[in-house]
Each structure stands twice: as C-alpha cells, then as structure tokens.
Amino acid sequence: MIRLALAALAFALPVSAAAQDHAYAVGQVWEYEEAPGDEGSLIKIQQIETIGPPDDPFLVYHISIIGLDFSDFGIPDEVQHVPVSVGSLDMSVTLQHTGDATFPDHSEGVRMWHEANGGVFTISLAEIVGIVREQIGPQMQRQTKSIK
C-alpha cells in the first residue's frame, strides 16, 4: 500500500540536473533532518543507478527509510523504496550512521518503479515522508470503513 502510494507520487515528479560524482555509496546508512515525530529515523542507500540519455545522465538513489511514526495508521514504521536525487540527499542527510539497523528489502519497489517508468523525488526527505503520510491517512480511513 505504501509502495503504491509512493510510486504514484514519484511518477509525477520531474527529473532534473546532470549526474555528478558524490560520496554516497550503496549500503550507507544516514541520519537526516526528519519531520517532528520521526526523530531517530534513518535512511539506507540500497541501490544507485544512472538513468537518462548518455549525454545527460542522472543518478537515482534508491533508499529505504525506517523508524517513522506511522502508529496512527497501524502499519510498519518503514518505507521500502523511495527513488531520490542527490539534491534530496544533500539537503537532508546530516550524519552517517555507524550503528546496527535493519532495513526492508527494496527490490520489489525498484521493480515496480522500473515497470512504471517512474520519476525521482527532488525534495527533502522530510517532505517526502510528509507526502507519504498524507497519502496513507485517507487510504487507511477507506480501508477501515470498508471493514466495518
């Protein structure tokens, strides 16, 4: 459910700027400027790929997020896959995390993203999580009503 809501949002966002060489690498876990209530949540760079034409390539960072406060919705505290730009990471990450953390598998989300020719988020990670919350609330209300 979260993957579908997030996938639909990402498809509509434009991709811009040329690829650049940054210090981000697969497997890195980062703390970031999170939204209130999500203190302590973390991201992990699960996969990095280049998309676009050879003369104007663009790096996509496939991340997962854990430690979110979705308690109002009764669902896991994670988002399995979010395709983001280097700009999203640059404006959001604060400190590379060195502790242990378990992240969900992102592969299904990446597969769905490819099949849909999805877009890439270029906004902050806190803004992305806010959009996810806005999409989950109405979905959960509809599901609750249909169960009653």
TORLO-182250 format. One record per residue: x, y, z of N, C-alpha, C in turn. Coordinates in pm, whole numbers, padded with zeros to 5 digits, always signed. Atoms other than C-alpha are relative to their C-alpha. Example, Ala and Ser with C-alpha at 12.3 -4.5 7.8 and 13.67 -1.06 7.14 Angstrom:
2
+00089-00119+00000+01230-00450+00780+00090+00120+00000/-00082-00119-00006+01367-00106+00714-00077+00109+00073/
This chain:
148
+00083-00118+00000+00000+00000+00000+00088+00125+00000/-00089-00116-00005+00273+00249+00096+00079+00009-00129/-00079-00001+00123+00477+00143-00206-00082+00057-00115/+00084-00048+00110+00185+00208-00439-00024+00149+00009/+00023-00144-00017+00109+00550-00293+00125+00078-00035/-00126-00068+00026+00474+00647-00305+00036-00008-00148/-00031+00015+00141+00517+00508-00655-00081+00098-00084/+00085-00092+00075+00224+00712-00783+00050+00143+00012/-00051-00136-00019+00372+01028-00634+00129+00022-00077/-00129-00016+00064+00719+00968-00770-00012+00010-00151/+00016-00002+00144+00590+00916-01123-00026+00141-00052/+00040-00132+00044+00463+01272-01139+00108+00106+00017/-00102-00100-00027+00779+01446-01022+00106+00002-00109/-00098-00010+00108+01026+01575-01279+00140-00037+00044/-00141+00027-00022+01387+01469-01307+00077+00115-00062/-00078-00110+00054+01639+01748-01347+00143-00009+00047/-00141-00013-00032+02010+01824-01331+00081-00121-00048/-00088+00107+00048+02300+01623-01465+00064-00074+00116/-00064+00081-00103+02469+01345-01272+00134+00061+00039/-00128-00048-00051+02761+01441-01054+00057-00107+00092/-00066+00098-00085+03014+01242-00854-00010+00045+00146/+00016-00032-00141+02923+01237-00483+00052-00114+00085/-00056+00098-00091+03043+01049-00178-00101-00102+00049/+00100+00097-00043+02722+00849-00139+00030-00136-00062/-00027+00135+00048+02755+00472-00170-00106-00096+00050/+00094+00105-00038+02535+00164-00158+00041-00056+00136/-00024+00055-00133+02500+00035+00196+00014+00104+00110/-00013-00104-00102+02549+00367+00370-00134+00025+00068/+00117-00035-00080+02304+00449+00649+00023+00142+00051/-00012-00142-00035+02235+00815+00722-00112+00044+00094/+00099-00078-00075+02061+01026+00981-00035+00117-00091/+00042-00110+00087+01867+01310+00824-00090+00095+00077/+00090-00098-00061+01662+01618+00905-00142-00050-00018/+00131+00063+00008+01341+01438+00983-00110+00094+00047/+00117-00076-00043+00992+01570+01043-00025-00026+00148/+00034+00024-00141+00865+01611+01402-00076-00132+00014/+00062+00130-00023+00765+01272+01539+00081-00114-00059/-00081+00104+00063+01017+01085+01325+00145+00004+00047/-00135-00011-00052+01321+01161+01539+00062-00140+00011/-00070+00128-00005+01576+00882+01510-00022-00087-00122/+00017+00081+00121+01452+00756+01174+00127+00009-00084/-00122+00011+00079+01723+00652+00930-00032-00035-00144/+00011+00044+00139+01773+00605+00558+00119-00089-00033/-00110+00082+00052+01982+00347+00376-00001+00011-00152/-00014+00000+00145+02112+00381+00024+00009-00146-00044/+00010+00140+00037+02007+00048-00123+00058-00029-00138/-00044+00021+00138+02099+00095-00488+00020+00137-00064/-00022-00123+00076+02238+00364-00717+00004-00039-00147/-00003+00028+00143+02173+00370-01088-00004+00130-00079/+00001-00113+00091+02212+00604-01381-00113-00019-00099/+00108+00003+00099+01911+00687-01596+00019+00117-00096/-00003-00109+00095+01854+00913-01892+00095-00027-00116/-00086+00017+00118+02040+00962-02218+00148+00010+00038/-00144-00003-00030+02417+00911-02228+00058+00142+00006/-00054-00136+00000+02474+01281-02299-00055+00085+00115/+00056-00073-00114+02267+01387-01994-00045-00099+00108/+00036+00103-00099+02281+01108-01732-00044+00061+00133/+00053-00045-00129+02108+01136-01395+00010-00116+00099/-00012+00104-00102+02189+00941-01078-00128-00007+00083/+00115+00026-00086+01899+00785-00889+00049-00080+00119/-00035+00069-00124+01948+00681-00528-00127-00066+00052/+00115+00075-00050+01707+00408-00424+00024-00021+00149/-00019+00007-00145+01666+00441-00048-00119-00068+00066/+00106+00047-00090+01466+00280+00230+00007+00087+00124/+00007-00082-00122+01353+00463+00543-00062-00084+00111/+00055+00070-00117+01298+00311+00889-00015+00098+00117/+00015-00080-00121+01191+00446+01227-00100+00113-00010/+00103-00103+00016+00898+00654+01104-00113-00025+00098/+00114+00015-00090+00597+00717+01326-00128-00012-00081/+00126+00029+00068+00307+00552+01147-00098-00064+00096/+00083+00065-00102+00143+00447+01476-00148+00033-00017/+00141-00035+00023-00179+00631+01384-00065-00088-00106/+00052+00078+00112-00213+00401+01085+00007-00151+00023/-00010+00142-00030-00127+00066+01244+00077-00079-00105/-00080+00066+00103+00131-00018+00978+00148+00006+00040/-00143-00005-00033+00508-00086+00986+00057+00141-00014/-00062-00133-00009+00733+00212+01057+00107+00022-00107/-00103-00006+00104+00916+00193+00726-00061+00027-00137/+00035-00012+00142+00907+00279+00359+00110-00078-00073/-00096+00091+00063+01071+00009+00148+00081+00064-00112/-00071-00055+00116+01162+00215-00158-00043+00144-00028/+00023-00139+00042+01196+00582-00241+00112+00036-00098/-00103-00045+00095+01378+00700-00557+00025+00149+00018/-00031-00141-00026+01558+01026-00478+00121+00045-00080/-00114-00062+00067+01805+01264-00637+00110+00029+00101/-00110-00040-00088+02142+01364-00500-00038+00128+00075/+00045-00122-00067+01980+01700-00421-00083-00029+00122/+00080+00040-00117+01731+01531-00190+00090-00044+00113/-00094+00045-00103+02017+01363-00007+00079+00118+00055/-00083-00113-00044+02233+01676+00003-00074+00094+00094/+00074-00094-00084+01957+01889+00154-00052-00065+00128/+00065+00070-00110+01856+01622+00407+00094-00073+00096/-00082+00083-00088+02133+01398+00539+00087+00086+00091/-00077-00077-00098+02317+01511+00850+00124-00072+00048/-00111+00075-00058+02543+01232+00973-00009-00145-00043/+00000+00142+00036+02648+00890+00852-00012-00081+00129/+00031+00082-00117+02513+00633+01099+00091-00122+00002/-00093+00112-00009+02753+00368+01226-00055-00118+00080/+00059+00108-00078+02523+00157+01445-00070-00103-00087/+00075+00104+00071+02324-00151+01353-00142+00047-00028/+00138-00031+00036+01993-00108+01175-00043-00099-00108/+00055+00094+00097+01773-00350+00981-00099+00073-00090/+00085-00067+00099+01610-00224+00664-00076-00102-00083/+00079+00092+00083+01339-00378+00446+00064-00019-00138/-00044+00025+00138+01406-00527+00104-00065+00103-00091/+00047-00106+00090+01372-00260-00162-00029-00050-00141/+00000+00047+00139+01378-00481-00473-00137+00004-00067/+00133-00005+00062+01001-00504-00531-00035+00144-00040/+00027-00140+00031+00971-00125-00516+00078+00048-00121/-00082-00039+00116+01257-00079-00763-00058-00062-00127/+00059+00068+00116+01099-00335-00998-00126+00075-00047/+00123-00072+00034+00762-00154-00984+00032+00137-00059/-00043-00132+00047+00937+00180-01036+00046-00009-00146/-00047+00020+00138+01111+00049-01350-00116-00028-00094/+00114+00036+00085+00791-00104-01488-00087+00121-00033/+00084-00118+00020+00609+00227-01447+00077+00118-00059/-00083-00110+00049+00899+00434-01581-00013+00119+00095/+00025-00096-00106+00883+00621-01251+00093+00119+00002/-00076-00123-00018+01011+00962-01156+00090-00008+00122/-00096-00009-00109+01257+01076-00893-00035+00121+00086/+00025-00112-00091+01194+01289-00585+00121+00093+00002/-00107-00101-00007+01395+01612-00576-00020+00092+00120/+00029-00079-00120+01255+01748-00247+00066-00066+00121/-00064+00054-00119+01378+01692+00108-00066-00130+00044/+00053+00127-00049+01334+01355+00275-00116+00023+00097/+00110-00030-00091+01115+01511+00545-00127+00033-00078/+00117-00031+00084+00885+01648+00274-00057-00127-00063/+00046+00127+00059+00869+01305+00109-00080-00079+00102/+00072+00073-00105+00769+01142+00438-00134+00066+00029/+00127-00071-00019+00504+01411+00484-00101-00035-00107/+00089+00038+00110+00358+01328+00143-00050-00143+00020/+00040+00138-00026+00357+00958+00229-00110-00003+00106/+00102-00006-00107+00165+01036+00550-00134+00051-00053/+00123-00056+00056-00086+01248+00360-00073-00101-00087/+00061+00100+00086-00147+00961+00119-00052-00120+00079/+00039+00117-00080-00168+00687+00384-00128+00026+00077/+00117-00030-00083-00427+00861+00604-00131-00030-00069/+00126+00028+00070-00711+00863+00350-00016-00147-00040/+00008+00142+00037-00625+00510+00234-00041-00085+00120/+00033+00077-00120-00641+00378+00590-00145+00025+00042/+00139-00030-00033-00973+00556+00651-00095-00077-00092/+00084+00075+00094-01121+00397+00337-00001-00148+00036/-00007+00142-00035-00999+00052+00442-00077-00028+00128/+00071+00018-00126-01137+00096+00793-00151+00002-00023/+00144-00008+00030-01479+00198+00657-00048-00125-00072/+00044+00117+00076-01490-00098+00419-00001-00126+00085/-00002+00116-00090-01414-00342+00703-00122+00000+00090/+00112-00010-00095-01697-00216+00926-00128-00051-00056/
